[in-house]
Amino acid sequence: MGYIRFISTTIVQPTFHNELAQRIELTPWDLQVILLDHIQKGLLFHKPESSTYEQDPITSLTEHLKRSLSLTLDIFYPLAGRLAITENEDDNTTSFSVDCNGAGAEFVHAVADGVTVADILDSVLVPDDIVHSFFLMNGFLNYEGSGSKPLLAVQITELVDGIFIGCTMNHSVVDGSSFWHFFNTWSEISRRVSTNCGKILQPPPAFGRDFLNGMIDLPVRLPIFQNKIPKIRFSAPLLQQRVFHFSKQKIAQLKAKANAEMGTTRISSLQALLAHLWVSVTRNQHLETDQETQYKVLVGMRQRLQPPLPDEYLGNAVLFGIVTSTVGELLERGLGWAAWEMNKTISSQTEQDVRKLLEGWIKDPKVPKLDGLASNSLLTGSSPRFNVFGNDFGWGRPLAVRSGVGNKFDGKLTVFPGAEDGSIDFEACLLPQTLQALAHDAEFTASLAA
């Protein structure tokens, strides 16, 4: 962390605190990630021109971002609150909620001495020692976000020729959709404050938990929660990360191949690409042929409920879709079969699955830990549908998106939209030997954008 010099730390509160909604109960979806890490995603920008923010562009920029963040917290006021933990002595259970008390988000201004935009973008491997220092609250699990710990922590890091805006959010309060909805709203407010434009176009978040009526009662009570907390924190082996870029044309070729192999047209571009990565990574892990391998995909459930949840719902609304195979079967059957298995698994996630999961979870709450997710599997987080490159804060589009150290293990593949329309990027977190083998795999490298 020697790159980072901290300049200031501020608590940013909503400009106009909303006194109406004081508590938001966490749902089983939220509680399933209570023992995992926070979400950490950030955007890299060129440094604004000196004329953009008066004589002292960086100081003026940070003050501008604080002001626009405060205005954003008027809308996303739960993120200015704190996690509330209630110990129910009558049955030895624990309940979690968001106390919308307006306590504020943490805002840090830092400088990465000597670090340039090229140091981030031109490196074959993600320079983790630099990028991970752009985020706050490293190593904190979501349940620890209580008391004085903020639900949202923002670090603005000044590079020699750039700015990195890194956000850390409590995953028990937001999922990826909620995270980027907040980012999109903040950037629009920032841009409109800069240009004195009027009403923002981003729709407000929805906080209601009414969709759970008839399924479960709130607050949820977790039995003997203290016994579920890991005594020893998960420690991943030495890992490296690399961003693989797939062009729209290459993705279309993979989709066409997968559909042709299975005699269908139902395999999507993303499913074909996930299958391609599963086969390619597994081929280069050099596992035993009878060993089991899994691909875990987070399936968004907002539009699968009846009636659908609004896209702007603030909270977690995903299920795990798990595809299982032996290494030998996966490598023998190849792209089309793997993609079709993913298609069937994702398509089968219905409202009935949601009800079954929620009702079953209440009877037997299972709270995963990171070491359980990391057991001999690939897992894809995030989505290429998130609006990442539309986040213009007032001085231009971002150059790249990067993630922090949270929830990283061997096999974590984070998917983002690419900078070009229709392209997709994967931030692959793997063992060094697997990444090196992938780099020399002619079949895999042929699928990458030139």
C-alpha positions as CSV (number, residue, x, y, z in Angstrom):
1,M,0.0,0.0,0.0
2,G,3.0,2.3,-0.3
3,Y,1.5,3.9,-3.4
4,I,-1.3,5.6,-1.4
5,R,-1.1,8.9,0.5
6,F,-4.3,9.8,2.3
7,I,-5.1,13.5,2.2
8,S,-8.5,13.8,4.0
9,T,-11.4,11.7,5.4
10,T,-14.9,13.1,5.6
11,I,-18.3,11.8,6.5
12,V,-20.8,12.9,3.8
13,Q,-24.4,13.0,4.9
14,P,-27.6,13.5,2.9
15,T,-28.4,17.1,2.2
16,F,-32.0,16.7,3.3
17,H,-32.4,13.7,5.6
18,N,-35.6,11.6,5.0
19,E,-37.2,10.9,8.4
20,L,-40.0,8.6,7.1
21,A,-38.4,5.2,6.5
22,Q,-36.3,4.5,9.6
23,R,-35.8,0.7,9.2
24,I,-35.5,-1.6,6.2
25,E,-35.4,-5.3,7.0
26,L,-32.9,-7.5,5.3
27,T,-34.4,-10.4,3.4
28,P,-33.0,-14.0,3.0
29,W,-31.4,-12.9,-0.3
30,D,-29.6,-10.2,1.6
31,L,-28.6,-12.5,4.5
32,Q,-27.1,-15.1,2.2
33,V,-24.2,-12.8,1.7
34,I,-23.9,-11.5,5.3
35,L,-20.6,-13.4,5.8
36,L,-19.1,-12.4,2.5
37,D,-17.1,-9.4,1.6
38,H,-18.3,-6.0,0.4
39,I,-18.8,-5.1,-3.2
40,Q,-15.8,-3.1,-4.5
41,K,-16.0,-1.6,-8.0
42,G,-14.4,1.6,-9.4
43,L,-13.9,3.6,-12.5
44,L,-10.7,5.1,-14.0
45,F,-10.8,8.5,-15.7
46,H,-8.4,10.9,-17.3
47,K,-7.8,13.8,-15.0
48,P,-10.1,16.8,-15.7
49,E,-8.5,19.8,-17.4
50,S,-7.5,22.6,-15.1
51,S,-10.2,24.9,-16.4
52,T,-12.9,22.4,-15.5
53,Y,-12.7,22.9,-11.7
54,E,-11.2,26.4,-11.3
55,Q,-7.6,27.1,-10.1
56,D,-7.2,24.1,-7.9
57,P,-8.8,21.3,-9.9
58,I,-8.3,18.4,-7.5
59,T,-9.5,20.2,-4.4
60,S,-12.4,21.7,-6.3
61,L,-13.2,18.3,-7.8
62,T,-13.3,16.5,-4.5
63,E,-15.6,19.2,-3.0
64,H,-17.8,18.9,-6.1
65,L,-18.0,15.1,-5.7
66,K,-18.8,15.5,-2.0
67,R,-21.7,17.8,-2.8
68,S,-23.1,15.6,-5.6
69,L,-22.7,12.5,-3.3
70,S,-24.7,14.3,-0.6
71,L,-27.4,15.0,-3.1
72,T,-27.3,11.4,-4.2
73,L,-27.7,10.2,-0.6
74,D,-30.9,12.2,-0.4
75,I,-32.3,9.6,-2.9
76,F,-30.3,6.5,-1.8
77,Y,-30.7,7.4,1.9
78,P,-30.4,3.8,3.2
79,L,-26.7,3.9,2.1
80,A,-26.2,6.8,4.5
81,G,-27.5,4.6,7.3
82,R,-25.9,1.8,9.4
83,L,-26.5,-1.9,9.7
84,A,-28.5,-2.6,12.8
85,I,-28.1,-6.0,14.6
86,T,-30.9,-7.1,17.0
87,E,-30.2,-10.0,19.4
88,N,-33.5,-11.6,20.2
89,E,-33.1,-13.0,23.7
90,D,-36.5,-14.8,23.6
91,D,-35.2,-17.4,21.1
92,N,-31.5,-16.8,20.8
93,T,-31.7,-15.5,17.3
94,T,-30.3,-12.5,15.5
95,S,-32.0,-10.1,13.1
96,F,-30.5,-7.5,10.7
97,S,-31.9,-4.3,9.3
98,V,-30.7,-1.0,7.9
99,D,-31.2,1.9,10.2
100,C,-31.8,4.8,7.9
101,N,-30.3,7.3,10.4
102,G,-28.5,9.6,8.0
103,A,-25.1,9.0,9.7
104,G,-23.4,9.3,6.4
105,A,-21.0,7.7,4.0
106,E,-17.2,7.8,4.3
107,F,-15.4,9.9,1.7
108,V,-11.6,9.7,1.4
109,H,-9.3,11.8,-0.9
110,A,-6.0,10.0,-1.6
111,V,-3.0,10.4,-3.9
112,A,-1.2,7.5,-5.6
113,D,2.2,9.0,-6.0
114,G,3.9,8.2,-9.3
115,V,1.0,6.1,-10.6
116,T,-0.2,6.8,-14.1
117,V,-3.2,5.7,-16.1
118,A,-0.9,3.6,-18.3
119,D,0.3,1.7,-15.2
120,I,-3.3,0.4,-14.8
121,L,-4.2,0.0,-18.5
122,D,-1.0,-1.2,-20.2
123,S,-0.1,-3.9,-17.7
124,V,-0.9,-7.5,-19.0
125,L,-1.8,-8.5,-15.5
126,V,-4.0,-6.2,-13.2
127,P,-1.5,-4.5,-10.9
128,D,-3.4,-5.7,-7.8
129,D,-1.0,-4.0,-5.3
130,I,-2.1,-0.7,-6.9
131,V,-5.7,-1.3,-7.7
132,H,-6.6,-2.9,-4.4
133,S,-5.3,0.2,-2.6
134,F,-8.0,2.3,-4.4
135,F,-10.7,0.8,-2.2
136,L,-11.6,1.2,1.5
137,M,-12.8,-1.4,4.0
138,N,-10.6,-4.3,2.6
139,G,-11.1,-7.4,4.6
140,F,-14.4,-6.4,6.3
141,L,-17.3,-8.9,6.1
142,N,-20.8,-7.5,5.6
143,Y,-22.0,-8.4,9.1
144,E,-19.2,-6.2,10.5
145,G,-20.8,-3.1,8.9
146,S,-22.6,-2.2,12.1
147,G,-22.2,0.5,14.7
148,S,-19.9,3.2,13.3
149,K,-19.0,1.3,10.1
150,P,-20.5,2.9,7.0
151,L,-22.6,1.0,4.4
152,L,-20.9,3.1,1.7
153,A,-17.2,4.1,1.5
154,V,-15.9,6.2,-1.4
155,Q,-12.2,6.7,-2.2
156,I,-11.2,9.3,-4.8
157,T,-7.6,8.6,-5.7
158,E,-5.6,11.1,-7.7
159,L,-3.1,9.6,-10.2
160,V,-0.4,11.6,-12.1
161,D,-2.7,11.9,-15.1
162,G,-6.0,10.4,-13.9
163,I,-8.7,9.9,-11.2
164,F,-10.0,6.7,-9.8
165,I,-13.4,6.7,-8.1
166,G,-13.7,3.5,-6.0
167,C,-16.9,2.5,-4.2
168,T,-17.2,0.0,-1.4
169,M,-20.8,-1.0,-0.5
170,N,-22.2,-3.5,2.0
171,H,-23.3,-6.5,-0.1
172,S,-26.1,-7.3,2.3
173,V,-27.7,-4.0,1.4
174,V,-27.1,-4.0,-2.4
175,D,-26.4,-6.3,-5.2
176,G,-24.7,-5.5,-8.5
177,S,-27.9,-3.9,-10.0
178,S,-28.3,-1.7,-7.0
179,F,-24.6,-0.8,-7.0
180,W,-24.6,0.5,-10.6
181,H,-28.0,2.2,-10.2
182,F,-26.4,4.2,-7.4
183,F,-23.2,4.9,-9.5
184,N,-25.3,5.9,-12.5
185,T,-27.4,8.3,-10.4
186,W,-24.4,9.9,-8.7
187,S,-22.6,10.5,-12.0
188,E,-25.7,12.0,-13.5
189,I,-26.2,14.3,-10.5
190,S,-22.5,15.3,-10.7
191,R,-22.7,16.0,-14.4
192,R,-25.9,18.1,-14.0
193,V,-24.6,20.1,-11.1
194,S,-21.5,20.9,-13.3
195,T,-23.7,22.1,-16.2
196,N,-26.6,23.5,-14.2
197,C,-29.0,21.1,-15.9
198,G,-32.4,20.3,-14.4
199,K,-34.1,17.2,-13.2
200,I,-32.2,13.9,-13.3
201,L,-33.4,11.2,-15.5
202,Q,-32.4,8.2,-13.4
203,P,-35.4,6.6,-11.7
204,P,-35.3,6.6,-7.9
205,P,-34.6,3.3,-6.0
206,A,-37.5,1.2,-4.6
207,F,-37.1,0.0,-1.0
208,G,-40.4,-1.9,-0.4
209,R,-40.4,-5.5,0.9
210,D,-44.1,-6.1,0.1
211,F,-43.2,-8.8,-2.5
212,L,-42.4,-11.1,0.5
213,N,-45.9,-10.9,1.9
214,G,-47.4,-14.4,2.0
215,M,-44.0,-16.0,1.7
216,I,-42.1,-15.1,4.9
217,D,-42.4,-12.8,7.9
218,L,-40.0,-10.0,8.6
219,P,-37.7,-9.5,10.4
220,V,-35.9,-12.7,9.6
221,R,-34.5,-14.4,12.7
222,L,-31.2,-16.3,12.3
223,P,-30.6,-18.9,15.0
224,I,-27.3,-18.9,16.9
225,F,-25.7,-16.5,14.3
226,Q,-22.5,-16.1,16.3
227,N,-21.7,-19.8,15.7
228,K,-21.9,-19.2,12.0
229,I,-19.1,-16.5,12.0
230,P,-15.9,-18.0,10.6
231,K,-13.3,-18.4,13.3
232,I,-10.5,-18.2,10.7
233,R,-10.8,-15.8,7.8
234,F,-10.6,-17.3,4.3
235,S,-7.1,-16.8,2.9
236,A,-6.8,-17.3,-0.9
237,P,-3.6,-18.7,-2.4
238,L,-1.4,-16.5,-4.5
239,L,-3.6,-15.3,-7.3
240,Q,-3.3,-13.1,-10.3
241,Q,-5.8,-11.2,-12.4
242,R,-6.1,-10.4,-16.0
243,V,-8.7,-8.7,-18.1
244,F,-9.7,-10.6,-21.2
245,H,-11.5,-8.5,-23.9
246,F,-14.0,-10.2,-26.3
247,S,-15.2,-8.2,-29.3
248,K,-18.8,-8.2,-30.5
249,Q,-17.6,-10.1,-33.6
250,K,-15.8,-12.8,-31.6
251,I,-18.8,-13.2,-29.2
252,A,-21.1,-13.7,-32.2
253,Q,-18.8,-16.4,-33.6
254,L,-18.9,-18.3,-30.3
255,K,-22.7,-17.9,-30.0
256,A,-23.2,-19.2,-33.6
257,K,-20.8,-22.2,-32.9
258,A,-22.5,-23.1,-29.7
259,N,-26.0,-23.0,-31.2
260,A,-24.9,-24.9,-34.3
261,E,-23.4,-27.7,-32.2
262,M,-26.7,-28.1,-30.3
263,G,-29.1,-27.5,-33.1
264,T,-30.8,-24.6,-31.4
265,T,-31.0,-20.8,-31.5
266,R,-31.7,-20.4,-27.8
267,I,-28.1,-20.1,-26.5
268,S,-27.4,-16.4,-25.7
269,S,-24.2,-14.6,-26.4
270,L,-23.3,-14.5,-22.7
271,Q,-24.1,-18.2,-22.2
272,A,-21.8,-19.1,-25.1
273,L,-19.1,-16.9,-23.6
274,L,-19.4,-18.3,-20.1
275,A,-19.2,-21.8,-21.6
276,H,-16.1,-20.9,-23.6
277,L,-14.4,-19.6,-20.4
278,W,-15.5,-22.7,-18.4
279,V,-14.1,-25.1,-21.0
280,S,-10.9,-23.0,-21.5
281,V,-10.1,-22.5,-17.9
282,T,-10.8,-26.1,-17.0
283,R,-8.6,-27.3,-19.9
284,N,-5.7,-25.2,-18.5
285,Q,-6.2,-26.2,-14.9
286,H,-4.9,-29.8,-15.7
287,L,-7.3,-31.5,-13.3
288,E,-8.1,-35.2,-13.2
289,T,-10.8,-36.3,-15.7
290,D,-13.1,-37.7,-13.0
291,Q,-12.9,-34.6,-10.8
292,E,-16.1,-32.6,-10.5
293,T,-16.2,-29.0,-11.8
294,Q,-18.9,-26.4,-11.3
295,Y,-19.9,-23.2,-12.8
296,K,-21.9,-20.9,-10.6
297,V,-23.9,-18.1,-12.3
298,L,-25.8,-15.4,-10.4
299,V,-29.2,-15.2,-12.0
300,G,-31.1,-11.9,-11.6
301,M,-34.7,-12.5,-10.3
302,R,-36.3,-9.0,-10.5
303,Q,-38.1,-9.8,-13.7
304,R,-38.8,-13.4,-12.9
305,L,-41.2,-12.6,-10.0
306,Q,-44.9,-12.1,-10.5
307,P,-45.5,-9.2,-10.5
308,P,-41.9,-8.3,-11.3
309,L,-39.8,-6.3,-8.9
310,P,-38.8,-2.9,-10.3
311,D,-35.3,-2.8,-11.8
312,E,-34.6,-0.1,-9.2
313,Y,-35.3,-2.4,-6.2
314,L,-32.6,-1.7,-3.7
315,G,-31.4,-5.0,-2.3
316,N,-30.3,-8.4,-3.4
317,A,-32.4,-10.2,-5.9
318,V,-30.4,-13.1,-7.3
319,L,-30.2,-16.9,-7.2
320,F,-27.3,-19.1,-7.8
321,G,-27.6,-21.2,-11.0
322,I,-25.1,-24.1,-10.7
323,V,-24.0,-26.3,-13.6
324,T,-22.0,-29.4,-12.6
325,S,-19.9,-31.8,-14.7
326,T,-16.9,-34.0,-14.5
327,V,-13.8,-32.5,-16.1
328,G,-13.6,-35.3,-18.6
329,E,-17.2,-34.9,-19.7
330,L,-16.9,-31.1,-20.0
331,L,-13.8,-31.2,-22.1
332,E,-15.1,-34.0,-24.3
333,R,-18.5,-32.5,-25.0
334,G,-17.2,-28.9,-25.4
335,L,-18.6,-25.5,-26.0
336,G,-22.1,-26.2,-27.3
337,W,-23.0,-28.8,-24.5
338,A,-21.6,-26.5,-21.8
339,A,-23.6,-23.5,-23.1
340,W,-26.8,-25.6,-23.4
341,E,-26.4,-26.8,-19.8
342,M,-26.1,-23.2,-18.7
343,N,-29.1,-22.2,-20.7
344,K,-31.2,-24.9,-19.1
345,T,-30.0,-24.0,-15.6
346,I,-30.6,-20.3,-16.1
347,S,-34.0,-20.7,-17.8
348,S,-35.3,-23.0,-15.1
349,Q,-35.0,-20.3,-12.4
350,T,-38.6,-19.3,-11.9
351,E,-40.8,-17.6,-9.3
352,Q,-41.6,-21.0,-7.9
353,D,-37.8,-21.5,-7.3
354,V,-37.8,-18.1,-5.5
355,R,-40.7,-19.1,-3.2
356,K,-39.2,-22.5,-2.6
357,L,-35.8,-21.1,-1.8
358,L,-37.1,-18.4,0.5
359,E,-39.5,-20.7,2.4
360,G,-36.9,-23.4,2.7
361,W,-34.2,-21.0,3.8
362,I,-36.3,-19.7,6.6
363,K,-36.7,-23.3,7.9
364,D,-33.0,-24.0,7.5
365,P,-30.9,-20.8,7.0
366,K,-27.7,-21.5,5.2
367,V,-25.2,-18.6,5.3
368,P,-22.3,-19.3,2.8
369,K,-18.7,-18.4,3.6
370,L,-16.2,-17.4,1.0
371,D,-14.2,-20.7,1.3
372,G,-17.4,-22.6,0.5
373,L,-17.9,-20.6,-2.8
374,A,-14.3,-21.1,-3.7
375,S,-14.3,-24.9,-3.7
376,N,-13.3,-26.1,-7.1
377,S,-15.6,-24.0,-9.1
378,L,-15.8,-20.9,-11.3
379,L,-18.2,-18.2,-10.3
380,T,-19.3,-15.2,-12.5
381,G,-20.3,-12.0,-10.8
382,S,-21.6,-8.7,-12.2
383,S,-23.2,-8.4,-15.6
384,P,-22.4,-7.0,-19.1
385,R,-25.8,-5.3,-19.0
386,F,-24.8,-2.8,-16.3
387,N,-24.3,0.8,-17.4
388,V,-20.6,1.2,-16.6
389,F,-19.3,3.4,-19.4
390,G,-22.2,5.8,-19.2
391,N,-20.9,7.2,-15.9
392,D,-19.8,10.6,-17.0
393,F,-19.3,12.8,-13.8
394,G,-18.8,15.9,-15.9
395,W,-15.4,15.5,-17.5
396,G,-15.9,12.5,-19.9
397,R,-16.5,8.8,-20.0
398,P,-14.5,6.4,-17.9
399,L,-11.5,4.6,-19.4
400,A,-11.9,1.3,-17.5
401,V,-13.6,-0.5,-14.6
402,R,-11.7,-2.4,-12.0
403,S,-12.7,-4.3,-8.8
404,G,-11.2,-4.6,-5.4
405,V,-10.0,-7.5,-3.3
406,G,-13.4,-8.4,-2.0
407,N,-14.8,-11.9,-2.7
408,K,-11.8,-12.9,-4.8
409,F,-10.7,-16.5,-5.1
410,D,-9.3,-18.9,-7.6
411,G,-12.1,-19.1,-10.2
412,K,-13.8,-15.7,-9.7
413,L,-14.6,-14.3,-13.1
414,T,-16.1,-10.8,-13.0
415,V,-17.9,-9.7,-16.2
416,F,-18.3,-6.1,-17.4
417,P,-19.4,-4.5,-20.6
418,G,-16.5,-3.6,-22.8
419,A,-15.8,0.0,-23.9
420,E,-16.9,-0.7,-27.4
421,D,-20.6,-1.4,-28.1
422,G,-21.4,-5.1,-27.8
423,S,-18.0,-6.1,-26.4
424,I,-17.5,-7.9,-23.1
425,D,-14.6,-7.9,-20.6
426,F,-13.9,-10.6,-18.1
427,E,-11.6,-9.9,-15.1
428,A,-10.3,-13.4,-14.4
429,C,-8.9,-14.2,-10.9
430,L,-6.9,-17.4,-11.2
431,L,-3.8,-19.2,-10.0
432,P,-0.7,-17.8,-11.8
433,Q,0.0,-21.1,-13.6
434,T,-3.6,-21.2,-15.0
435,L,-3.4,-17.7,-16.3
436,Q,0.0,-18.4,-17.9
437,A,-1.4,-21.6,-19.5
438,L,-4.4,-19.6,-20.9
439,A,-2.0,-17.1,-22.4
440,H,-0.3,-19.9,-24.4
441,D,-3.6,-21.7,-25.3
442,A,-4.0,-21.0,-29.1
443,E,-7.7,-21.9,-29.1
444,F,-8.4,-19.5,-26.3
445,T,-6.3,-16.6,-27.5
446,A,-7.8,-16.9,-31.0
447,S,-11.2,-15.9,-29.4
448,L,-9.8,-12.7,-27.9
449,A,-10.1,-9.3,-29.6
450,A,-7.0,-8.3,-31.5
